[in-house]
């Protein structure tokens, strides 16, 4: 399995439980009596929501990076290094003559 397939499969497999946890946290908040939604319980639930959101964003970003790399992946080409260096030397020749390098 190549890296792209691994990332796709893993992110897909992780998204479903994360979305499920997010939904369960929301349902829990709805079921709690108003008195318990203040203070420590609410603080802990908000920390859990934040952690779930960050995890989901990480998965989304990983998938996006994989897509971008795949879209911009270009085949390797052979480059004549001597030719590149000569082109650079010719480009810099006027500057080198100007500073007498």
PyMOL commands that set and color helices and strands:
alter all, ss='L'
color gray80, all
select helices_A, chain A and resi 3-31+34-37+40-71+81-98
alter helices_A, ss='H'
color red, helices_A
deselect
rebuild
show_as cartoon
